[in-house]
Amino acid sequence: MATSLELYRKWTGFASLDGELKAELEQIRGDEEAIQDRFYKSLEFGTGGMRGIIGAGTNRINVYTVRKATEGLARYLLKQGPHTKAQGVAIAYDCRYKSAEFADEAALVLARNGIKAYVFDGLRPTPELSFAVRELQAAAGIVITASHNPPEYNGYKVYGPDGGQVVPAVADAITAELEQVPDELSIDVMDKREAVERGLYETIGQDIDDAYQRHLKALSLNPDAIREQRDLCIVYTPLHGTGYVPVREGLKNFGFRNVAIVEEQAKPDAAFSTVDSPNPEEHAAFALAMELGKETGADLLMATDPDTDRVGVAVKDETGEYTVLTGNQLGALLLEYILSQRQAQQSLPENGVVLKTIVTSELGRDIASHYGLTTIDTLTGFKFIGEKIKEFHETGEHTFLFGYEESYGYLIGDFARDKDGVQACLMAAEMAAYYKAQGKTLYEQLQHLFKTYGYYREDLVSLTFKGKSGAEKMDAMLDSFRKEAPTDLAGQRVTVAEDYLHRSRKHISSGKETDTGLPKSNVLRYTLADGSWFCIRPSGTEPKVKLYFSVKGISADDAAQKLKALKASVLELTGMAE
């Protein structure tokens, strides 16, 4: 295996190297640490595709690493049969630096392999790509995005023919093909004009947009509530991303006419210049929306991330100030609204199922149980929810009703198979109109859920570890928990210890071990005697270890105290006590 320095020399000596990348490498000549960071490994391709800093090197995302990933995908598709050539691959991209360029590079590698590419004529949200794969009956999909990562990042996500992100078995098969590609620098692409003339590069756009909007409009559960409250005041910000057109159009089609857009954040901007992070999980991202909300007296504030697969919502609390709902809270509100409406309409199937991840609040399970429905947990990552939807669609065992994860990802209609921020915006707006017609705010409805099902509180702590040494520290932290699993936390006994890497669920009191029933994943989860739990896992897309916490109290204060104690106890174990 070549060393970092050998790879650096190979790249700098490549006669046809992209000029911008060559200049970047020249700037770090002699800087061993910078060279190692760019070349000590190849950017990993996993179930989320790949994501990395834009720049030169094997550990960066650039035209060559994009070509290599696409070559691996092309070889995989060709092994599925000759039909994949005509079925083709749908490609979308967001507003990030190099996104349009990377989309074309991917298309032209596919073309060289005889596989047709359907490329959107401009920015589109990730969920619309998922929809497009299904609508076109394509063999696969690619979206160029790094979701909510900082501006210096971009990424490459792959979708299967069902419109869902590829699951581990498929990702492993693509990776195996990637490993057979000897050199990312030597991969050829077809000339774009030739690809167009040969019918291997086709631009798509308005027809897919219109079909997507028709499916969105059909999601509405209570048009009467919207007609009654069509002047519900909504503030929306796309945070410089892809959501401006589809969300605004969707709200209009639903019947909302009092929608204010945060103009400073309406236009796509790869620098995300008005926010520190284009992430609706970060409350600071709502700063401009809150200012506009106060000016307009808005009932509801909504923000989507750059590729519009996630949405955050802020509502007025009991003091009249805007508060940002957590992903778990918005998920619980949407779930209760959808199930109650369908029950009232007698359209709630007996075999209905709610899908959530293992790090998502148990409040959703309580709500589903109230309506006599099953809740099934999946590993973290919406690809696993999409996989279950596909399974149930094929077997008929369950009817999908709602899927969500705590990180602001929701899916209502399975015409897309990835989390859909456009869908969630429209349903959140309808839900706000419905409760306003009853004289309630969404905040008041949330308090009603707590009184009914218990005061659930959750939190997330992310610990960042950059570079090679950071990756080693992350591994050491997980190993430490495995070797010395906690027995008591925050004054509560640990009753269940789950190690998803080894697919084991151990009941501490009896010593009995069972299988988790889920695929292997480097995740640990501990449940306490009072039902509280915490989970630790490395991020699949960022150099971070994520710690998830959840408690249930008899009051808001009780829950807050339990959460504080649990966090302090766990952080002390990690050596990262606040």
C-alpha positions in Angstrom: 0.0 0.0 0.0 1.4 3.4 -1.0 2.3 5.9 1.7 0.8 9.3 2.0 3.9 10.9 0.6 4.0 8.5 -2.4 0.4 9.2 -3.2 1.1 13.0 -2.9 3.9 12.6 -5.4 1.7 10.6 -7.7 -1.0 13.2 -7.7 1.4 16.2 -8.2 3.1 14.3 -11.0 -0.1 13.6 -12.8 0.1 15.6 -16.0 -3.7 16.1 -16.4 -4.4 17.0 -12.8 -7.1 19.6 -12.3 -5.4 23.0 -12.0 -7.1 24.1 -8.9 -6.3 20.8 -7.1 -2.6 21.0 -8.4 -2.3 24.5 -6.9 -3.7 23.3 -3.6 -1.1 20.5 -3.4 1.7 22.8 -4.3 0.8 25.0 -1.3 1.3 22.1 1.1 4.6 20.9 -0.3 6.8 19.9 2.6 4.0 20.0 5.1 4.0 16.3 6.3 0.9 16.7 8.5 -1.2 18.3 5.8 -0.1 15.7 3.2 -0.9 12.9 5.6 -4.4 14.3 6.3 -5.2 14.4 2.6 -3.7 11.0 1.7 -3.6 8.7 4.7 -6.7 7.0 3.6 -9.3 7.0 0.8 -12.6 8.7 1.4 -14.8 5.9 2.7 -17.8 4.8 0.8 -20.5 3.5 3.2 -24.2 3.2 3.5 -24.5 7.0 3.4 -22.3 7.1 0.3 -19.3 9.4 1.1 -18.9 12.8 2.5 -15.8 14.9 3.0 -14.0 18.2 2.7 -13.7 19.5 -0.8 -10.1 19.5 -2.0 -7.1 17.5 -3.3 -6.3 14.0 -2.2 -7.7 10.6 -1.7 -9.2 11.7 1.6 -11.1 14.6 0.0 -14.0 14.9 -2.3 -13.0 16.0 -5.7 -13.6 15.1 -9.4 -11.4 12.1 -9.1 -12.9 10.6 -6.0 -16.4 11.2 -7.4 -15.3 9.5 -10.6 -14.0 6.5 -8.6 -17.2 6.2 -6.6 -19.3 6.3 -9.8 -17.1 3.8 -11.5 -17.7 1.4 -8.6 -21.5 2.1 -8.8 -21.4 1.5 -12.6 -19.6 -1.8 -12.3 -22.1 -2.9 -9.6 -25.1 -1.9 -11.8 -23.8 -3.7 -14.8 -23.5 -6.9 -12.8 -27.2 -6.6 -11.9 -28.0 -7.2 -15.6 -28.0 -5.4 -19.0 -31.4 -3.8 -18.2 -29.7 -1.3 -15.9 -28.2 0.5 -18.8 -31.5 1.6 -20.2 -33.1 2.1 -16.8 -30.4 4.6 -16.0 -29.5 6.6 -12.9 -31.2 9.7 -11.7 -28.9 12.5 -10.4 -29.6 15.5 -8.3 -27.5 18.1 -6.6 -27.7 20.9 -4.0 -26.3 24.4 -3.7 -22.8 23.5 -2.4 -19.5 24.3 -4.0 -18.8 22.0 -6.9 -22.2 20.2 -6.7 -23.2 20.8 -10.3 -19.7 19.9 -11.5 -19.6 16.6 -9.5 -23.1 15.7 -10.8 -21.9 16.0 -14.4 -18.7 14.0 -13.6 -20.9 11.2 -12.2 -23.2 11.3 -15.2 -20.3 11.2 -17.7 -18.6 8.2 -16.0 -21.9 6.4 -16.2 -22.2 7.3 -19.9 -18.8 5.9 -20.6 -20.1 2.6 -19.1 -23.1 2.8 -21.4 -25.5 3.7 -18.5 -28.0 6.5 -19.1 -28.0 9.4 -16.7 -31.0 11.6 -15.9 -29.6 14.8 -14.5 -31.8 17.5 -13.0 -31.6 20.9 -14.7 -30.9 22.7 -11.5 -30.9 22.4 -7.7 -33.4 19.9 -6.2 -34.0 18.6 -2.7 -32.8 15.1 -1.8 -36.3 13.7 -1.3 -37.3 14.7 -4.8 -34.3 12.7 -6.1 -35.7 9.7 -4.1 -39.1 10.3 -5.8 -37.5 10.7 -9.2 -35.8 7.3 -9.0 -39.2 5.7 -8.4 -41.0 7.8 -11.0 -38.5 7.1 -13.7 -38.1 3.4 -12.6 -34.4 4.0 -12.6 -31.8 1.4 -11.5 -30.3 3.8 -9.0 -30.0 7.4 -7.9 -27.2 9.8 -6.9 -27.5 13.0 -5.0 -24.5 15.4 -4.5 -24.9 16.9 -1.1 -23.4 17.1 2.3 -26.7 17.9 4.0 -26.2 20.2 6.9 -22.4 20.0 7.1 -20.2 23.2 7.0 -19.6 24.9 3.6 -16.2 23.2 3.1 -17.9 19.8 2.8 -19.7 18.0 0.0 -20.9 14.5 -0.4 -22.2 11.7 -2.7 -25.2 9.6 -1.7 -26.5 6.5 -3.6 -30.1 5.3 -3.8 -31.4 1.9 -4.9 -34.3 1.3 -7.4 -36.8 1.6 -4.6 -35.8 5.2 -3.9 -34.2 4.4 -0.6 -30.6 5.0 0.4 -28.5 1.9 -0.3 -28.4 -0.5 2.7 -25.2 -2.1 4.1 -25.2 -5.2 1.8 -25.5 -3.1 -1.3 -23.0 -0.5 -0.1 -20.5 -3.4 0.6 -21.0 -4.7 -2.9 -20.4 -1.3 -4.4 -17.3 -0.9 -2.1 -16.0 -4.3 -3.4 -16.2 -2.9 -6.9 -14.5 0.3 -5.9 -11.6 -1.6 -4.5 -11.0 -3.1 -7.9 -10.6 0.3 -9.4 -6.8 0.7 -9.6 -6.5 4.4 -9.8 -9.0 7.3 -9.5 -6.7 9.5 -11.6 -7.0 7.3 -14.7 -10.8 7.0 -14.9 -12.1 8.4 -18.2 -15.4 10.2 -18.7 -17.4 10.6 -21.9 -17.5 14.0 -23.6 -20.8 15.6 -22.5 -21.9 16.5 -26.1 -21.3 12.9 -27.2 -23.2 11.6 -24.2 -26.2 13.9 -25.0 -26.1 12.9 -28.7 -26.1 9.2 -27.8 -29.0 9.5 -25.5 -26.8 8.7 -22.4 -27.3 12.1 -20.8 -30.8 13.5 -20.4 -31.9 16.6 -18.6 -35.0 16.3 -16.4 -36.9 18.9 -14.5 -40.4 20.3 -14.6 -42.2 17.0 -15.3 -40.7 15.5 -12.2 -41.4 18.6 -10.2 -45.1 18.6 -11.2 -45.5 14.9 -10.4 -43.8 15.3 -7.0 -46.2 18.3 -6.2 -49.2 16.2 -7.1 -48.2 13.5 -4.6 -47.5 16.1 -2.0 -50.9 17.7 -2.3 -52.5 14.3 -1.9 -51.0 14.1 1.6 -53.5 16.6 3.1 -55.6 15.1 5.7 -57.9 18.0 6.6 -58.3 20.6 3.8 -61.2 22.1 5.7 -58.9 23.2 8.6 -56.7 24.9 6.0 -59.6 26.7 4.4 -60.8 27.9 7.8 -57.3 29.0 8.8 -55.8 29.8 5.4 -54.4 33.1 6.8 -52.3 31.1 9.4 -49.1 33.1 9.4 -46.1 31.1 8.4 -42.4 32.1 8.2 -40.2 29.8 6.2 -36.5 29.8 5.5 -34.6 27.4 3.2 -31.3 28.4 4.9 -29.8 29.2 1.5 -30.6 25.6 0.3 -32.9 23.8 -2.2 -36.2 24.2 -0.4 -37.4 27.6 -1.5 -39.2 26.5 -4.7 -40.8 23.2 -3.6 -41.8 24.2 -0.1 -43.3 27.5 -1.3 -45.1 25.8 -4.1 -46.4 23.0 -1.8 -47.8 25.5 0.7 -49.5 27.3 -2.0 -51.0 24.1 -3.4 -52.2 23.2 0.1 -54.1 26.5 0.3 -51.9 28.6 2.5 -51.6 32.2 1.4 -49.9 34.0 4.3 -46.4 32.8 3.9 -43.4 35.0 4.6 -40.0 34.0 3.3 -36.7 35.0 5.0 -35.4 36.9 2.0 -31.8 37.0 3.3 -31.8 33.2 3.2 -34.0 32.6 0.2 -31.3 32.4 -2.5 -28.9 29.4 -2.7 -25.5 30.3 -1.2 -22.7 27.8 -1.0 -21.1 29.8 1.8 -24.3 29.8 3.9 -23.3 33.4 4.7 -26.0 34.3 7.2 -25.6 31.3 9.6 -22.8 29.7 11.4 -24.3 26.3 10.5 -27.1 25.6 8.0 -28.7 23.1 10.4 -32.2 23.5 11.7 -31.1 21.5 14.8 -29.1 24.6 15.8 -31.4 27.1 17.3 -29.2 30.0 16.0 -30.3 29.1 12.5 -33.7 30.5 13.4 -32.4 33.9 14.3 -33.6 35.7 11.2 -36.8 33.7 11.0 -37.6 34.7 14.6 -37.1 38.4 13.7 -39.4 38.1 10.8 -41.9 36.1 12.9 -42.1 38.9 15.5 -42.6 41.5 12.7 -45.4 39.4 11.1 -46.9 37.8 14.3 -46.2 34.4 12.7 -47.9 31.3 14.2 -45.3 29.0 12.8 -41.6 29.2 11.8 -40.0 26.5 9.6 -36.4 26.0 8.5 -35.1 23.3 6.2 -31.5 22.2 5.7 -29.6 22.7 2.4 -30.8 19.5 0.8 -34.3 19.9 2.3 -34.5 16.4 3.8 -34.9 17.7 7.3 -37.0 20.5 8.9 -37.0 22.3 12.2 -40.0 24.2 13.6 -40.4 26.9 16.1 -43.7 27.9 17.8 -44.8 30.4 20.5 -44.6 29.2 24.1 -46.7 30.3 27.0 -44.9 33.6 27.2 -45.4 34.4 23.5 -41.7 33.8 22.7 -40.6 31.4 20.0 -39.2 28.1 21.1 -37.6 25.6 18.7 -39.1 22.2 19.0 -36.8 19.2 19.2 -36.9 16.6 16.5 -38.6 14.2 18.9 -41.2 16.7 19.9 -42.1 17.6 16.3 -42.2 13.9 15.4 -44.6 13.2 18.3 -46.9 16.1 17.3 -47.0 14.9 13.6 -47.6 11.3 14.6 -50.5 12.2 17.0 -52.0 14.5 14.3 -51.8 11.9 11.5 -53.1 9.0 13.6 -56.0 11.0 15.1 -57.1 12.4 11.8 -57.0 9.0 10.1 -58.8 7.4 13.0 -61.5 10.1 12.7 -61.8 9.4 9.0 -61.9 5.6 9.7 -58.8 5.1 7.5 -56.5 3.8 10.1 -55.4 0.3 9.0 -55.2 -2.4 11.6 -51.8 -3.5 10.4 -50.5 0.1 10.5 -46.8 0.6 11.5 -44.8 3.4 12.8 -41.0 3.3 12.2 -38.4 5.0 14.3 -34.7 4.7 15.1 -33.2 3.3 18.3 -32.1 6.8 19.4 -35.6 8.3 18.9 -37.9 9.0 21.9 -40.2 6.3 23.2 -43.0 8.9 23.2 -43.8 7.9 19.7 -44.3 4.3 20.7 -46.7 5.4 23.5 -48.7 7.4 20.9 -48.8 4.5 18.4 -49.9 2.1 21.1 -52.7 4.4 22.1 -54.1 3.9 18.6 -53.5 0.2 18.6 -50.5 0.3 16.3 -47.1 -1.4 16.2 -43.8 0.6 16.4 -40.7 -0.9 15.0 -37.2 0.3 15.8 -34.4 0.5 13.2 -30.7 1.4 13.4 -29.9 5.1 13.1 -30.1 6.3 9.5 -33.2 6.7 7.4 -32.0 4.1 5.0 -33.1 1.5 7.5 -36.6 3.0 7.7 -36.7 3.0 3.9 -35.6 -0.7 3.9 -38.5 -1.6 6.2 -41.0 0.3 4.0 -39.8 -1.7 1.0 -40.1 -4.9 3.0 -43.7 -4.2 4.1 -44.7 -3.1 0.7 -43.6 -6.4 -0.7 -44.9 -8.7 2.1 -48.1 -6.8 3.0 -47.3 -7.5 6.7 -47.7 -3.9 7.7 -49.0 -0.6 6.2 -46.6 2.2 6.6 -48.0 5.3 8.3 -45.1 7.4 9.5 -41.4 7.2 9.9 -39.1 9.5 11.8 -35.8 10.0 13.6 -34.8 12.4 16.3 -32.5 14.4 14.0 -35.4 16.2 12.3 -36.1 13.6 9.6 -39.8 12.7 8.8 -41.6 10.7 6.1 -45.4 10.6 5.7 -46.1 9.5 2.1 -43.9 6.7 0.9 -43.8 8.0 -2.7 -40.3 9.1 -1.5 -38.3 6.7 0.5 -36.0 9.1 2.3 -36.8 11.7 4.9 -38.7 14.5 3.3 -38.5 18.1 4.6 -41.0 19.3 2.0 -43.6 16.7 3.2 -42.9 17.6 6.8 -43.3 21.4 6.2 -46.7 20.9 4.6 -48.0 18.6 7.3 -46.7 20.8 10.1 -48.5 23.8 8.6 -51.7 21.8 8.2 -51.4 20.6 11.8 -50.9 24.2 13.1 -54.0 25.3 11.2 -56.0 22.4 12.6 -55.1 23.1 16.2 -55.5 26.9 15.8 -59.0 26.2 14.6 -59.5 24.5 18.0 -58.0 27.5 19.8 -54.7 25.8 20.5 -51.1 26.5 19.6 -48.7 23.6 18.7 -46.9 24.3 22.0 -50.1 23.8 23.9 -50.8 20.6 22.0 -47.3 19.4 23.0 -48.0 20.0 26.6 -51.2 18.0 26.2 -49.1 15.1 24.9 -46.8 15.3 27.9 -49.7 15.3 30.3 -51.2 12.3 28.5 -48.2 10.1 27.9 -45.5 11.4 30.3 -42.9 14.1 30.3 -40.3 12.9 27.9 -37.0 14.8 27.6 -34.1 14.1 25.3 -30.7 15.5 24.6 -27.7 15.0 22.3 -24.0 15.7 23.0 -21.6 15.5 20.1 -17.9 15.2 20.8 -15.6 16.1 17.8 -12.4 14.2 17.0 -10.7 15.4 13.9 -8.0 13.7 11.8 -6.3 10.3 12.2 -5.6 10.8 15.9 -9.2 11.8 16.4 -10.4 8.6 14.8 -8.2 6.5 17.1 -9.6 8.3 20.1 -13.2 7.6 19.0 -12.4 3.9 18.7 -10.7 3.9 22.1 -13.8 5.5 23.7 -16.2 2.8 22.3 -13.7 0.1 23.3 -13.6 1.4 26.8 -17.4 1.2 27.2 -17.3 -2.4 25.8 -14.6 -3.5 28.2 -16.1 -1.9 31.3 -19.9 -1.4 30.7 -21.5 0.9 33.3 -23.6 -0.9 36.0 -25.1 2.3 37.6 -25.8 5.7 36.2 -27.3 8.7 37.9 -28.4 6.6 40.9 -30.2 4.0 38.7 -29.2 0.5 37.9 -28.4 -0.4 34.3 -30.9 -3.2 33.4 -30.3 -3.8 29.7 -27.0 -3.4 27.8 -27.2 -3.6 24.0 -24.2 -3.9 21.8 -25.3 -3.6 18.2 -21.9 -4.4 16.8 -22.2 -7.9 18.3 -26.1 -7.9 17.9 -26.4 -8.7 21.6 -29.0 -7.5 24.1 -28.1 -8.5 27.7 -30.6 -8.4 30.6 -28.3 -7.7 33.5 -30.4 -9.2 36.4 -30.8 -12.6 34.7 -27.7 -12.6 32.5 -29.8 -13.6 29.6 -28.6 -12.5 26.2 -30.8 -12.2 23.1 -30.2 -11.1 19.5 -31.1 -7.4 18.7 -32.6 -8.5 15.4 -30.9 -5.6 13.7 -27.8 -5.5 11.4 -24.4 -5.0 13.0 -23.5 -1.4 13.8 -20.9 0.2 16.1 -23.5 1.4 18.7 -24.0 0.8 22.4 -27.2 1.5 24.3 -28.0 1.2 28.0 -31.4 1.2 29.6 -31.8 2.1 33.3 -34.3 0.8 35.9 -36.6 3.8 35.6 -36.8 3.5 31.7 -34.2 6.2 31.0 -31.5 5.3 28.5 -28.4 6.6 26.8 -26.7 5.6 23.6 -23.2 6.1 22.2 -22.3 5.9 18.5 -19.8 7.4 16.1 -21.3 9.5 13.4 -21.4 8.0 10.0 -20.8 11.3 8.2 -18.7 13.5 10.6 -15.7 13.0 12.8 -17.9 12.9 16.0 -19.0 10.6 18.7 -22.7 11.2 19.5 -24.2 10.6 23.0 -28.0 10.4 23.1 -30.0 10.7 26.3 -33.6 10.1 27.1 -35.7 10.3 30.3 -39.4 10.2 31.3 -40.6 12.2 34.3 -43.8 12.8 36.1 -43.5 16.6 35.5 -41.4 18.9 33.4 -39.1 19.7 36.4 -38.7 16.0 37.3 -37.7 15.2 33.7 -35.2 18.1 33.6 -33.5 16.9 36.8 -33.3 13.3 35.6 -31.8 14.4 32.3 -29.2 16.6 34.0 -28.1 13.8 36.3 -27.9 11.2 33.5 -25.8 13.5 31.3 -23.4 14.4 34.1 -23.0 10.7 35.0 -22.3 9.6 31.4 -20.0 12.5 30.5 -17.9 11.8 33.6 -17.4 8.2 32.3 -16.2 9.6 28.9 -13.8 12.0 30.6 -15.6 14.9 28.9 -17.5 16.2 31.9 -18.9 19.7 31.4 
